[in-house]
Amino acid sequence: MVVEPRNRLVFPVLMVLLCVLGASGWFLLQSQSPRTDMPLHIAMPPLADQTLHSDCPLATQGCIVQIEDGPLAITLRPQGLPALTPLTLELAGTFASHANDWLVWFEGQDMEMGRHFFSPKSGPAQSSSDLLYFSGMIPVCSIDERMVWLLNVQFAYNGQLTRVVFEIMTRHDTH
């Protein structure tokens, strides 16, 4: 049997294509695997000793949550919880400067949207030590225009890890 020249190229070309597809798949899997350079508490926050659920409509007004040693005032700006917009969370309370290990994040209540952690930021120069600021943003949910988010505010105080959870509904405009 005589092999024609064009048929001789089929096998090497197929092998090169398989190698390219295999390498592409490997790189795709590597980019999808969990990040190991993130601290574990960021990837999965530790379980709280106590969880407080607030019914206060934080998207439209400031809220006060009673913690064992006093009130914690929480304000989210801008109001309305706009997606893809920088948000600032202000925490005020006499114990705020004495608590530590603060973590603030949003996550979807009924839909997996990931955890969106907020970063501590410095406040205005005239702010007191009883004020803490965090900044971040949430993504747009393209499936549900009335997405329900859980805002988690977690901190350690008096040897106990406490989490305060707010349910906040957002609505993005389709205009």
Sequence and secondary structure as in RCSB ss.txt:
>XXXX:A:sequence
MVVEPRNRLVFPVLMVLLCVLGASGWFLLQSQSPRTDMPLHIAMPPLADQTLHSDCPLATQGCIVQIEDGPLAIT
LRPQGLPALTPLTLELAGTFASHANDWLVWFEGQDMEMGRHFFSPKSGPAQSSSDLLYFSGMIPVCSIDERMVWL
LNVQFAYNGQLTRVVFEIMTRHDTH
>XXXX:A:secstr
    HHHHTHHHHHHHHHHHHHHHHHHHHHHHS  SSS HHHHS    SEEEEE S TTTS EEEEETTEEEEEE
EESTT  TTS EEEEEE TTTTT EEEEEEEEESSS   EEE EEE   TT  TTEEEEEE     SS SS EEE
EEEEEEETTEEEEEEEEEE      
